């Protein structure tokens, strides 16, 4: 009885230590059940109706890898370029601020699909023109790699949105934080790196997670520029077998698994960074 009482007391203390509105550390996110449900549904379709669902899964498995790798690489580059853009937007130097602002405003005003088409079809033509003008054989014989152009297009577009997320996060931090850091002898760069950015990153975690999920879904657009991602593989399977309903049900479920799983991971990261240890 004493042991049971001690355990209950410990659990009660853990709950009390957690900030108001938060959940105990050891509580499992119930929304993982939705992820598991969709996975089980896909498994049921593949096992009990192997023709065509198992064939679809086998056919698009390489496209799943392409979709995930393209999204992850673009996301990492987006975080880096977005931070540079945000710092540029916050810079007191008019030239730097102007360049960053023009980049954000122009890129956000052009649809992602149009940008992907530009990078794959128009950009190589520009390189060829420069090669002929400057007599550079490497430029004249340039051939665009579809995956590389897709990553550049996704990164270039989403980094503009990401820079605004960073900027909002940085501006949400009290100016007194920067003043206190400078009073301790830190330079502006050191204060930004060690004081402002760590706090801003915790603030922007939810929108960053949303940007990743949006990027994952919008990666389906790279199928129009000859990238064999999951969507393109689905189109190829549908064209060869003439079963659109089953094909797109499977593709939709696979995308749903990836987005739901990503959302749960983002939620877990938010909890780990926001709860007091």
N, C-alpha and C positions, 0 to 999 in steps of 0.2 A: 504493500500500500504506500509505503514511504517513497519507493521508486516512482510509482505512478504519479504521485503528487508532485515530485520534483520535475518529472517530464512535462507535466501540464504547466507548471510554473515557468519552466524554461520556454515552452512554446508561447505562453502569454507574454513573456518579456520580449521575445523576438518580434511579436506583433506590435507591441508598444513602441519598440525602438524604430520601427519603420515609419517614414514620414506619413502625414495624414493623406489619405486618398491612394496610397500605394498598397501593394500586396506583399505578403511574406515572401522571403527570398526563395524558399523551397517549393512554392506553389507552381504547378505546371500551367502554362497558358492553355486554357480550354479550347482556344481556336486551332490548336494543333490537331484537334479532332476533325476539323473540316479538311485539313490537308490529308489526313489519313483516310478520310472518307473518299476523297477524289482518287487517291492512289488505289484504294481497294476497288473502286468502280472500274478503273482502267484494267486492273488485274483480272476482274471478273469478265470483262469484255474480251480480253486477250485469251484467257483460259477456256471460256465456254463458247466463245464465238471466234475461233482463231481465223476463220475466213469470213471477213477480210481484216479484222482488227489486228491480229498478230502480224499479218503481212504488211499492214500499214506501219506498225511500230518498227519492224525490221527495216523497212524501206526508208523511214525518216530518221533513223538513229544517228546517222552521220550529220544530218541537219540539226539535230539537238545540240551536238558538240559545237557546230559552227555558230549557232545562235548564242550559246552560253559564252563561248570564248570571245566572240565579237563584242558581246555586251560587257563582259568583265574588263576587257582591254579598253574599250571606249569609256567605261565608267572611271577607271583609274586615271586616264588621260584627262577626262572631263574635270575631275577633282583638282588636278594640278593646274590646268589652264584656267579653270574657273576662279581659283584663288588668285592667280596672277591678274586676271581681269578685275576682280573685286578690289584688289589693292590699287590697281590703276584707277578705278573709279573713285577711290577714296583719296587719291594722291592730290597734294596741293599744287603740283606742277600742271599747268594748263595743257601742255602738249600731251603728256601721258594721260591725263584725265580725258582729254578730248578724243584720243585714239581709242581708249577703252570704251568710252560712251558710244562712239560711232559704231564700233564692232558690235556691241550689245544691241543697239537699236536696229541696225541693219539685219543682223542674223535673226533676231526675234520676229522680224517682219516678213520673213520668207519661209514658206512651208518647208518642212523637213524633206518631203519627197522631191521638191524642186531642187533643194540643195544636193541631195544624193545624185540626182540626174546630172547636175552641173559637174560634180566632182568626177563622175565616171565618164561622161561624154564630152563636156566642154573643156575641162581642165587639161586632158591630154592634148587636145587641139591647140591650146595655148602653149603648151610645152613644145609641141612640134613647130609652131610658128616661131618661137624663140630660137629653136635649134637651127631653123633655116636662116633666120635673120643674123644669128651670131656664128653660124657655121660650126655648130657643136653637134657632132654625130650622136652622142649619147642622148641629147634632147630630141634630135630628129627621129631616132629609132625607139623612142620611149613607148612602152606598152603598159597600159594601166592594169594593175592587179585589182580585181574586183573586191577582194576582201579588204585590202589596204585602203582603197578608195571609200569603201563602206565605213570603215573605222574612222577615217578622217572626217567623213561627212557627219556621222553621228557625234563625234567628239566636238567638231567645230560648232555644230548647232547647240548641243546640250550644254557646252561650256558657257555659252552666253546666259542661259537660264541659271546655271550654277553660280555664276559670278554675282548675280542678283541675290541669290540665297546667302552666299557668303557675306555680301555687303550688308544685308539686313541683320545677319547674326552679329557682325562686328559692331554695327551701330546700336544694337540693343544693349551692349555692355556700357555701363556707366563711364562717363568721361573721367570720373574720379579714379578709376582703376589705372588709366594711363598716367594721370598726374602723379598718383602714388608711386608707380613704377619709376617714373622719371625722377622723382624726388629721392629715390634710393640709389640713383646714379646710373640707371639703365639708359641705353640709347633708345631711340624710337623703335628701331628694328628689334632689339632685345625685348623691349616691353611688349611689342606685338607678338613676338614668338613665344615668350614664356608666360605672359599674363593674359593678353586679350584673346588670342586665337584658341587656347585651350578652353576658355569659357564659351567662346562663340561656337565652337564645334559641338559642344554639348547642347547648345540651344538649337542648332540647325539640324540635329540628327533626324527628327521626323521628316522635314521637307527633303533632306538628302535621300532618305529611304524612299520617299515617294518618287523622286527623280529617277532612282535606280529602277523602280518598277515600271515607270513610264518608258524609260529607255529600253527595258526588256521587251515591252509590248511593241514599241515603235521599231524595234529591230526587224520586225516582220517586213518593213518597207524595203529592206535591202534586197529582198527577193527580186525587185524590179531591175536591179543592176547586176544581174548574172551571178549573184552569190547563192550558193546551194544551201541556204538555211532551211529551217524546218518548214516554213511556209512554202518556199519554192519546191521542196521535195514533195510536199502535199499536193501542190498543183500538178507536178509531174505524175504522181501516182493516180490522181483523179483523171488526168487526160488519157492515161494508158488503160484504166480499168472502168471508167465511166460510172463510178459510184461516189458521187459528190457528198451525199448525206453522211455516210459512214466515215469518209475521209476527213471531212471538216469537224465532225464530232470528236474524232481522235485528236486532231491537231488542237482543237480548242481545249480539250481536257489536259493535254500536255502543257500548253501555255498556262493553264489555270494552276497546275501543280507547281510550276516554276514561280509564278507570281505569288501564290499563297505561301509557299515556302520562304521566299524572299521577304515577304511582309512579316512573317513570324520571326525570322532572324533579326530584322530591323527592330522589332518590338523587344526582343531579348537584349539586344545591344543597348537600347534606350534604358531598360531597367537596370542593367549593370552599371551604366554611367550616371544614372540619376539618383539611385538609392544610396543612402549613407551607409558606409561600411563600418 
